[in-house]
């Protein structure tokens, strides 16, 4: 069976480490669910959520060329996009309204703004570091 990115599969937890859980997938292949992909909230101890032998639904995040398979339990439980839209609050807070204007910019406008901000930051950083290192425009004596 071919494992495709984005597909949801049933698997069995075969091993647990401090950084994640190994899950055997249909067809005999094994993938890793990183500890950050187990639950939506912070997971300090993975053993509180999973035990060896558990049947879990996982979503395939990536398949590496060397055969490693990245999996997620929390993304397999995600609601479809239209359900997420219905659960979102309809009214925006005044704080978020300013961000809405920024979202309407084209990619080129966003890129130009980013470049301008970056150049300004680099120039400021360069001015500050040159004066501390004894750059060209510093006074000697």
VMD Tcl script that builds the backbone (N, CA, C; Angstrom):
set m [mol new atoms 423]
animate dup $m
set s [atomselect $m all]
$s set {name element resname resid chain x y z} {
  {N N UNK 1 A 0.850 -1.194 0.000}
  {CA C UNK 1 A 0.000 0.000 0.000}
  {C C UNK 1 A 0.885 1.242 0.000}
  {N N UNK 2 A 0.576 2.189 -0.832}
  {CA C UNK 2 A 1.339 3.429 -0.937}
  {C C UNK 2 A 0.843 4.431 0.100}
  {N N UNK 3 A 1.781 5.013 0.848}
  {CA C UNK 3 A 1.459 6.016 1.857}
  {C C UNK 3 A 1.562 7.387 1.197}
  {N N UNK 4 A 0.463 8.154 1.196}
  {CA C UNK 4 A 0.445 9.459 0.555}
  {C C UNK 4 A 0.296 10.558 1.593}
  {N N UNK 5 A 0.984 11.673 1.365}
  {CA C UNK 5 A 0.898 12.823 2.258}
  {C C UNK 5 A -0.531 13.344 2.263}
  {N N UNK 6 A -1.060 13.598 3.467}
  {CA C UNK 6 A -2.413 14.109 3.613}
  {C C UNK 6 A -3.460 13.046 3.877}
  {N N UNK 7 A -3.109 11.776 3.689}
  {CA C UNK 7 A -4.099 10.721 3.904}
  {C C UNK 7 A -4.218 10.395 5.388}
  {N N UNK 8 A -5.420 9.961 5.780}
  {CA C UNK 8 A -5.676 9.554 7.160}
  {C C UNK 8 A -5.731 8.036 7.191}
  {N N UNK 9 A -5.031 7.465 8.173}
  {CA C UNK 9 A -4.921 6.014 8.285}
  {C C UNK 9 A -5.120 5.575 9.723}
  {N N UNK 10 A -5.503 4.327 9.898}
  {CA C UNK 10 A -5.551 3.712 11.219}
  {C C UNK 10 A -4.222 3.009 11.444}
  {N N UNK 11 A -3.695 3.123 12.643}
  {CA C UNK 11 A -2.436 2.479 12.960}
  {C C UNK 11 A -2.414 2.012 14.399}
  {N N UNK 12 A -1.351 1.265 14.729}
  {CA C UNK 12 A -1.209 0.709 16.067}
  {C C UNK 12 A 0.111 1.192 16.661}
  {N N UNK 13 A 0.051 1.743 17.884}
  {CA C UNK 13 A 1.251 2.230 18.553}
  {C C UNK 13 A 2.128 1.026 18.902}
  {N N UNK 14 A 3.368 1.039 18.381}
  {CA C UNK 14 A 4.288 -0.083 18.627}
  {C C UNK 14 A 5.415 0.277 19.575}
  {N N UNK 15 A 5.648 1.576 19.769}
  {CA C UNK 15 A 6.707 1.985 20.668}
  {C C UNK 15 A 6.549 3.426 21.079}
  {N N UNK 16 A 7.018 3.728 22.301}
  {CA C UNK 16 A 6.924 5.087 22.816}
  {C C UNK 16 A 8.299 5.522 23.302}
  {N N UNK 17 A 8.695 6.728 22.901}
  {CA C UNK 17 A 9.950 7.316 23.362}
  {C C UNK 17 A 9.631 8.662 24.011}
  {N N UNK 18 A 10.656 9.330 24.525}
  {CA C UNK 18 A 10.401 10.638 25.149}
  {C C UNK 18 A 10.106 11.719 24.116}
  {N N UNK 19 A 10.361 11.472 22.826}
  {CA C UNK 19 A 10.114 12.475 21.783}
  {C C UNK 19 A 8.941 12.136 20.884}
  {N N UNK 20 A 8.309 10.987 21.072}
  {CA C UNK 20 A 7.175 10.639 20.231}
  {C C UNK 20 A 6.788 9.182 20.333}
  {N N UNK 21 A 5.944 8.755 19.395}
  {CA C UNK 21 A 5.456 7.382 19.375}
  {C C UNK 21 A 5.581 6.816 17.963}
  {N N UNK 22 A 5.992 5.558 17.894}
  {CA C UNK 22 A 6.072 4.865 16.614}
  {C C UNK 22 A 4.755 4.145 16.372}
  {N N UNK 23 A 4.220 4.322 15.159}
  {CA C UNK 23 A 2.923 3.758 14.809}
  {C C UNK 23 A 3.087 2.879 13.573}
  {N N UNK 24 A 2.618 1.633 13.693}
  {CA C UNK 24 A 2.650 0.722 12.551}
  {C C UNK 24 A 1.418 0.987 11.698}
  {N N UNK 25 A 1.674 1.219 10.417}
  {CA C UNK 25 A 0.613 1.550 9.472}
  {C C UNK 25 A 0.239 0.322 8.648}
  {N N UNK 26 A -0.899 0.389 7.940}
  {CA C UNK 26 A -1.260 -0.713 7.052}
  {C C UNK 26 A -0.153 -0.933 6.021}
  {N N UNK 27 A 0.142 -2.168 5.741}
  {CA C UNK 27 A 1.202 -2.488 4.792}
  {C C UNK 27 A 2.521 -2.765 5.493}
  {N N UNK 28 A 2.557 -2.647 6.818}
  {CA C UNK 28 A 3.758 -2.980 7.570}
  {C C UNK 28 A 4.740 -1.840 7.760}
  {N N UNK 29 A 4.509 -0.691 7.179}
  {CA C UNK 29 A 5.442 0.424 7.369}
  {C C UNK 29 A 5.193 1.083 8.726}
  {N N UNK 30 A 6.221 1.766 9.235}
  {CA C UNK 30 A 6.141 2.405 10.538}
  {C C UNK 30 A 6.448 3.884 10.393}
  {N N UNK 31 A 5.689 4.714 11.094}
  {CA C UNK 31 A 5.903 6.152 11.082}
  {C C UNK 31 A 6.033 6.674 12.496}
  {N N UNK 32 A 6.475 7.926 12.610}
  {CA C UNK 32 A 6.670 8.551 13.912}
  {C C UNK 32 A 5.682 9.694 14.110}
  {N N UNK 33 A 5.009 9.685 15.259}
  {CA C UNK 33 A 4.187 10.813 15.677}
  {C C UNK 33 A 5.021 11.575 16.689}
  {N N UNK 34 A 5.493 12.760 16.300}
  {CA C UNK 34 A 6.285 13.575 17.230}
  {C C UNK 34 A 5.406 13.994 18.401}
  {N N UNK 35 A 6.016 14.193 19.556}
  {CA C UNK 35 A 5.259 14.531 20.771}
  {C C UNK 35 A 4.415 15.791 20.580}
  {N N UNK 36 A 4.862 16.716 19.733}
  {CA C UNK 36 A 4.100 17.939 19.490}
  {C C UNK 36 A 2.864 17.695 18.629}
  {N N UNK 37 A 2.767 16.519 18.019}
  {CA C UNK 37 A 1.628 16.198 17.152}
  {C C UNK 37 A 0.652 15.218 17.792}
  {N N UNK 38 A 0.797 14.999 19.115}
  {CA C UNK 38 A -0.084 14.054 19.803}
  {C C UNK 38 A -1.405 14.704 20.189}
  {N N UNK 39 A -1.335 15.924 20.741}
  {CA C UNK 39 A -2.539 16.603 21.214}
  {C C UNK 39 A -2.428 18.097 20.942}
  {N N UNK 40 A -3.575 18.788 21.006}
  {CA C UNK 40 A -3.590 20.225 20.760}
  {C C UNK 40 A -2.929 21.014 21.875}
  {N N UNK 41 A -2.958 20.484 23.082}
  {CA C UNK 41 A -2.323 21.175 24.200}
  {C C UNK 41 A -0.914 20.623 24.435}
  {N N UNK 42 A -0.166 21.250 25.360}
  {CA C UNK 42 A 1.212 20.855 25.639}
  {C C UNK 42 A 1.254 19.452 26.231}
  {N N UNK 43 A 2.141 18.613 25.699}
  {CA C UNK 43 A 2.295 17.247 26.172}
  {C C UNK 43 A 3.652 17.128 26.856}
  {N N UNK 44 A 3.622 16.998 28.182}
  {CA C UNK 44 A 4.874 16.837 28.925}
  {C C UNK 44 A 5.306 15.380 28.912}
  {N N UNK 45 A 4.342 14.485 29.149}
  {CA C UNK 45 A 4.628 13.051 29.168}
  {C C UNK 45 A 3.695 12.353 28.192}
  {N N UNK 46 A 4.257 11.804 27.155}
  {CA C UNK 46 A 3.451 11.161 26.103}
  {C C UNK 46 A 2.686 9.951 26.635}
  {N N UNK 47 A 3.195 9.347 27.713}
  {CA C UNK 47 A 2.540 8.168 28.291}
  {C C UNK 47 A 1.172 8.490 28.880}
  {N N UNK 48 A 0.896 9.776 29.134}
  {CA C UNK 48 A -0.422 10.166 29.622}
  {C C UNK 48 A -1.470 10.114 28.509}
  {N N UNK 49 A -1.024 10.086 27.267}
  {CA C UNK 49 A -1.929 10.110 26.124}
  {C C UNK 49 A -1.967 8.780 25.362}
  {N N UNK 50 A -0.835 8.087 25.301}
  {CA C UNK 50 A -0.738 6.866 24.492}
  {C C UNK 50 A -0.082 5.736 25.275}
  {N N UNK 51 A -0.452 4.509 24.917}
  {CA C UNK 51 A 0.232 3.328 25.427}
  {C C UNK 51 A 0.480 2.388 24.251}
  {N N UNK 52 A 1.463 1.529 24.397}
  {CA C UNK 52 A 1.766 0.561 23.337}
  {C C UNK 52 A 0.553 -0.331 23.124}
  {N N UNK 53 A 0.162 -0.510 21.866}
  {CA C UNK 53 A -0.991 -1.328 21.509}
  {C C UNK 53 A -2.236 -0.522 21.188}
  {N N UNK 54 A -2.232 0.782 21.480}
  {CA C UNK 54 A -3.386 1.631 21.168}
  {C C UNK 54 A -3.606 1.700 19.662}
  {N N UNK 55 A -4.869 1.681 19.257}
  {CA C UNK 55 A -5.240 1.923 17.868}
  {C C UNK 55 A -5.517 3.424 17.733}
  {N N UNK 56 A -4.849 4.084 16.800}
  {CA C UNK 56 A -4.997 5.524 16.635}
  {C C UNK 56 A -5.226 5.875 15.173}
  {N N UNK 57 A -5.927 6.984 14.952}
  {CA C UNK 57 A -6.060 7.520 13.601}
  {C C UNK 57 A -4.985 8.584 13.433}
  {N N UNK 58 A -4.227 8.500 12.343}
  {CA C UNK 58 A -3.135 9.433 12.093}
  {C C UNK 58 A -3.269 10.030 10.704}
  {N N UNK 59 A -2.690 11.227 10.549}
  {CA C UNK 59 A -2.621 11.874 9.248}
  {C C UNK 59 A -1.161 11.888 8.829}
  {N N UNK 60 A -0.892 11.560 7.582}
  {CA C UNK 60 A 0.472 11.539 7.068}
  {C C UNK 60 A 0.892 12.968 6.748}
  {N N UNK 61 A 1.941 13.449 7.443}
  {CA C UNK 61 A 2.438 14.809 7.226}
  {C C UNK 61 A 3.495 14.849 6.139}
  {N N UNK 62 A 4.405 13.890 6.160}
  {CA C UNK 62 A 5.462 13.850 5.142}
  {C C UNK 62 A 6.029 12.448 5.010}
  {N N UNK 63 A 6.556 12.173 3.832}
  {CA C UNK 63 A 7.241 10.912 3.555}
  {C C UNK 63 A 8.604 11.284 2.975}
  {N N UNK 64 A 9.658 10.985 3.713}
  {CA C UNK 64 A 11.018 11.337 3.291}
  {C C UNK 64 A 11.524 10.341 2.249}
  {N N UNK 65 A 12.553 10.739 1.528}
  {CA C UNK 65 A 13.123 9.865 0.508}
  {C C UNK 65 A 13.788 8.637 1.120}
  {N N UNK 66 A 14.234 8.761 2.379}
  {CA C UNK 66 A 14.865 7.611 3.039}
  {C C UNK 66 A 13.845 6.688 3.713}
  {N N UNK 67 A 12.552 6.958 3.520}
  {CA C UNK 67 A 11.509 6.076 4.017}
  {C C UNK 67 A 10.880 6.506 5.324}
  {N N UNK 68 A 11.385 7.549 5.961}
  {CA C UNK 68 A 10.805 8.020 7.221}
  {C C UNK 68 A 9.446 8.662 6.945}
  {N N UNK 69 A 8.490 8.350 7.817}
  {CA C UNK 69 A 7.132 8.846 7.659}
  {C C UNK 69 A 6.764 9.678 8.881}
  {N N UNK 70 A 6.392 10.941 8.667}
  {CA C UNK 70 A 5.956 11.822 9.744}
  {C C UNK 70 A 4.448 11.793 9.856}
  {N N UNK 71 A 3.957 11.591 11.085}
  {CA C UNK 71 A 2.523 11.432 11.313}
  {C C UNK 71 A 2.026 12.436 12.347}
  {N N UNK 72 A 0.711 12.650 12.365}
  {CA C UNK 72 A 0.091 13.531 13.352}
  {C C UNK 72 A -1.239 12.950 13.793}
  {N N UNK 73 A -1.433 12.882 15.099}
  {CA C UNK 73 A -2.722 12.449 15.644}
  {C C UNK 73 A -3.656 13.643 15.737}
  {N N UNK 74 A -3.113 14.796 16.172}
  {CA C UNK 74 A -3.981 15.959 16.369}
  {C C UNK 74 A -4.533 16.497 15.057}
  {N N UNK 75 A -3.778 16.425 13.970}
  {CA C UNK 75 A -4.280 16.907 12.683}
  {C C UNK 75 A -5.261 15.925 12.064}
  {N N UNK 76 A -5.221 14.673 12.478}
  {CA C UNK 76 A -6.204 13.706 11.992}
  {C C UNK 76 A -7.573 13.990 12.596}
  {N N UNK 77 A -7.591 14.655 13.750}
  {CA C UNK 77 A -8.850 14.967 14.421}
  {C C UNK 77 A -9.407 16.309 13.994}
  {N N UNK 78 A -8.665 17.086 13.194}
  {CA C UNK 78 A -9.082 18.418 12.770}
  {C C UNK 78 A -10.406 18.373 12.030}
  {N N UNK 79 A -11.232 19.398 12.297}
  {CA C UNK 79 A -12.529 19.496 11.627}
  {C C UNK 79 A -12.320 19.951 10.185}
  {N N UNK 80 A -13.203 19.580 9.281}
  {CA C UNK 80 A -13.125 20.075 7.907}
  {C C UNK 80 A -13.200 21.598 7.876}
  {N N UNK 81 A -12.644 22.252 6.848}
  {CA C UNK 81 A -12.589 23.719 6.802}
  {C C UNK 81 A -13.928 24.416 7.003}
  {N N UNK 82 A -15.030 23.899 6.422}
  {CA C UNK 82 A -16.300 24.592 6.564}
  {C C UNK 82 A -16.796 24.541 8.008}
  {N N UNK 83 A -16.500 23.475 8.760}
  {CA C UNK 83 A -16.910 23.407 10.160}
  {C C UNK 83 A -16.095 24.385 10.993}
  {N N UNK 84 A -14.797 24.527 10.706}
  {CA C UNK 84 A -13.960 25.475 11.430}
  {C C UNK 84 A -14.460 26.896 11.216}
  {N N UNK 85 A -14.915 27.223 9.990}
  {CA C UNK 85 A -15.431 28.552 9.692}
  {C C UNK 85 A -16.680 28.834 10.520}
  {N N UNK 86 A -17.545 27.826 10.687}
  {CA C UNK 86 A -18.779 28.019 11.433}
  {C C UNK 86 A -18.506 28.221 12.920}
  {N N UNK 87 A -17.437 27.607 13.447}
  {CA C UNK 87 A -17.130 27.728 14.861}
  {C C UNK 87 A -16.419 29.031 15.199}
  {N N UNK 88 A -15.837 29.715 14.216}
  {CA C UNK 88 A -15.135 30.967 14.473}
  {C C UNK 88 A -16.120 32.061 14.849}
  {N N UNK 89 A -15.727 32.919 15.765}
  {CA C UNK 89 A -16.609 34.051 16.074}
  {C C UNK 89 A -16.714 34.979 14.868}
  {N N UNK 90 A -17.912 35.465 14.605}
  {CA C UNK 90 A -18.150 36.283 13.419}
  {C C UNK 90 A -17.640 37.700 13.585}
  {N N UNK 91 A -17.709 38.223 14.816}
  {CA C UNK 91 A -17.325 39.601 15.055}
  {C C UNK 91 A -15.836 39.666 15.366}
  {N N UNK 92 A -15.148 40.610 14.717}
  {CA C UNK 92 A -13.721 40.792 14.978}
  {C C UNK 92 A -13.544 41.845 16.054}
  {N N UNK 93 A -12.545 41.644 16.885}
  {CA C UNK 93 A -12.246 42.653 17.893}
  {C C UNK 93 A -11.571 43.836 17.213}
  {N N UNK 94 A -11.609 45.025 17.820}
  {CA C UNK 94 A -10.967 46.196 17.201}
  {C C UNK 94 A -9.478 45.972 16.955}
  {N N UNK 95 A -8.851 45.188 17.782}
  {CA C UNK 95 A -7.422 44.912 17.630}
  {C C UNK 95 A -7.137 44.176 16.324}
  {N N UNK 96 A -8.015 43.259 15.942}
  {CA C UNK 96 A -7.809 42.463 14.729}
  {C C UNK 96 A -8.216 43.184 13.456}
  {N N UNK 97 A -8.988 44.268 13.564}
  {CA C UNK 97 A -9.449 44.973 12.372}
  {C C UNK 97 A -8.286 45.612 11.628}
  {N N UNK 98 A -7.272 46.066 12.355}
  {CA C UNK 98 A -6.098 46.639 11.702}
  {C C UNK 98 A -5.359 45.608 10.883}
  {N N UNK 99 A -5.336 44.367 11.339}
  {CA C UNK 99 A -4.660 43.300 10.603}
  {C C UNK 99 A -5.413 42.925 9.343}
  {N N UNK 100 A -6.727 43.155 9.313}
  {CA C UNK 100 A -7.529 42.813 8.149}
  {C C UNK 100 A -7.083 43.616 6.933}
  {N N UNK 101 A -6.719 44.884 7.137}
  {CA C UNK 101 A -6.266 45.724 6.035}
  {C C UNK 101 A -4.972 45.154 5.443}
  {N N UNK 102 A -4.103 44.667 6.272}
  {CA C UNK 102 A -2.836 44.128 5.816}
  {C C UNK 102 A -3.038 42.856 4.990}
  {N N UNK 103 A -4.067 42.066 5.329}
  {CA C UNK 103 A -4.329 40.825 4.612}
  {C C UNK 103 A -4.749 41.072 3.162}
  {N N UNK 104 A -5.277 42.262 2.850}
  {CA C UNK 104 A -5.785 42.535 1.524}
  {C C UNK 104 A -4.692 42.971 0.554}
  {N N UNK 105 A -3.455 43.152 1.025}
  {CA C UNK 105 A -2.358 43.546 0.148}
  {C C UNK 105 A -1.972 42.401 -0.768}
  {N N UNK 106 A -1.474 42.739 -1.950}
  {CA C UNK 106 A -1.015 41.699 -2.869}
  {C C UNK 106 A 0.326 41.170 -2.378}
  {N N UNK 107 A 0.728 40.073 -2.940}
  {CA C UNK 107 A 2.007 39.467 -2.559}
  {C C UNK 107 A 3.159 40.429 -2.828}
  {N N UNK 108 A 3.116 41.097 -3.972}
  {CA C UNK 108 A 4.190 42.038 -4.316}
  {C C UNK 108 A 4.270 43.173 -3.310}
  {N N UNK 109 A 3.098 43.695 -2.891}
  {CA C UNK 109 A 3.076 44.767 -1.899}
  {C C UNK 109 A 3.657 44.293 -0.570}
  {N N UNK 110 A 3.288 43.083 -0.181}
  {CA C UNK 110 A 3.816 42.532 1.067}
  {C C UNK 110 A 5.330 42.346 0.974}
  {N N UNK 111 A 5.801 41.872 -0.167}
  {CA C UNK 111 A 7.232 41.651 -0.355}
  {C C UNK 111 A 7.990 42.974 -0.337}
  {N N UNK 112 A 7.450 43.999 -1.003}
  {CA C UNK 112 A 8.091 45.315 -0.998}
  {C C UNK 112 A 8.158 45.887 0.419}
  {N N UNK 113 A 7.087 45.744 1.170}
  {CA C UNK 113 A 7.080 46.224 2.553}
  {C C UNK 113 A 8.124 45.474 3.382}
  {N N UNK 114 A 8.197 44.167 3.202}
  {CA C UNK 114 A 9.181 43.358 3.924}
  {C C UNK 114 A 10.602 43.803 3.587}
  {N N UNK 115 A 10.897 44.006 2.302}
  {CA C UNK 115 A 12.234 44.429 1.893}
  {C C UNK 115 A 12.595 45.792 2.482}
  {N N UNK 116 A 11.642 46.706 2.460}
  {CA C UNK 116 A 11.883 48.043 3.006}
  {C C UNK 116 A 12.182 47.956 4.505}
  {N N UNK 117 A 11.361 47.208 5.235}
  {CA C UNK 117 A 11.579 47.047 6.672}
  {C C UNK 117 A 12.921 46.387 6.954}
  {N N UNK 118 A 13.275 45.382 6.162}
  {CA C UNK 118 A 14.550 44.683 6.359}
  {C C UNK 118 A 15.727 45.613 6.132}
  {N N UNK 119 A 15.666 46.414 5.070}
  {CA C UNK 119 A 16.762 47.336 4.783}
  {C C UNK 119 A 16.912 48.371 5.886}
  {N N UNK 120 A 15.782 48.855 6.416}
  {CA C UNK 120 A 15.840 49.819 7.507}
  {C C UNK 120 A 16.458 49.205 8.751}
  {N N UNK 121 A 16.083 47.980 9.057}
  {CA C UNK 121 A 16.628 47.296 10.238}
  {C C UNK 121 A 18.117 47.025 10.075}
  {N N UNK 122 A 18.518 46.608 8.889}
  {CA C UNK 122 A 19.940 46.353 8.643}
  {C C UNK 122 A 20.759 47.627 8.745}
  {N N UNK 123 A 20.246 48.726 8.202}
  {CA C UNK 123 A 20.964 50.000 8.273}
  {C C UNK 123 A 21.111 50.440 9.725}
  {N N UNK 124 A 20.059 50.308 10.507}
  {CA C UNK 124 A 20.099 50.679 11.921}
  {C C UNK 124 A 21.085 49.789 12.676}
  {N N UNK 125 A 21.050 48.518 12.418}
  {CA C UNK 125 A 21.961 47.575 13.066}
  {C C UNK 125 A 23.404 47.880 12.695}
  {N N UNK 126 A 23.636 48.177 11.438}
  {CA C UNK 126 A 24.989 48.487 10.958}
  {C C UNK 126 A 25.510 49.762 11.629}
  {N N UNK 127 A 24.659 50.797 11.726}
  {CA C UNK 127 A 25.052 52.036 12.402}
  {C C UNK 127 A 25.455 51.770 13.846}
  {N N UNK 128 A 24.646 50.988 14.541}
  {CA C UNK 128 A 24.909 50.718 15.953}
  {C C UNK 128 A 26.164 49.884 16.159}
  {N N UNK 129 A 26.397 48.889 15.335}
  {CA C UNK 129 A 27.574 48.032 15.527}
  {C C UNK 129 A 28.854 48.739 15.098}
  {N N UNK 130 A 28.813 49.576 14.069}
  {CA C UNK 130 A 30.018 50.288 13.648}
  {C C UNK 130 A 30.476 51.250 14.722}
  {N N UNK 131 A 29.568 51.918 15.380}
  {CA C UNK 131 A 29.959 52.868 16.414}
  {C C UNK 131 A 30.566 52.142 17.610}
  {N N UNK 132 A 30.131 50.942 17.890}
  {CA C UNK 132 A 30.675 50.185 19.019}
  {C C UNK 132 A 32.027 49.554 18.688}
  {N N UNK 133 A 32.259 49.261 17.421}
  {CA C UNK 133 A 33.508 48.624 17.016}
  {C C UNK 133 A 34.566 49.629 16.601}
  {N N UNK 134 A 34.249 50.880 16.575}
  {CA C UNK 134 A 35.205 51.863 16.094}
  {C C UNK 134 A 35.224 51.907 14.592}
  {N N UNK 135 A 34.046 52.023 14.010}
  {CA C UNK 135 A 33.931 52.050 12.562}
  {C C UNK 135 A 34.427 53.366 11.984}
  {N N UNK 136 A 34.117 53.616 10.739}
  {CA C UNK 136 A 34.624 54.760 9.987}
  {C C UNK 136 A 34.334 56.108 10.632}
  {N N UNK 137 A 33.135 56.296 11.105}
  {CA C UNK 137 A 32.710 57.625 11.525}
  {C C UNK 137 A 32.860 57.873 13.022}
  {N N UNK 138 A 33.643 57.096 13.705}
  {CA C UNK 138 A 33.766 57.302 15.151}
  {C C UNK 138 A 34.908 58.239 15.455}
  {N N UNK 139 A 34.808 58.919 16.590}
  {CA C UNK 139 A 35.870 59.844 17.009}
  {C C UNK 139 A 36.960 59.058 17.715}
  {N N UNK 140 A 38.193 59.434 17.476}
  {CA C UNK 140 A 39.312 58.763 18.132}
  {C C UNK 140 A 39.985 59.772 19.059}
  {N N UNK 141 A 40.458 59.297 20.161}
  {CA C UNK 141 A 41.229 60.198 20.992}
  {C C UNK 141 A 40.910 60.106 22.361}
}
mol reanalyze $m
mol bondsrecalc $m
mol representation Tube
mol addrep $m
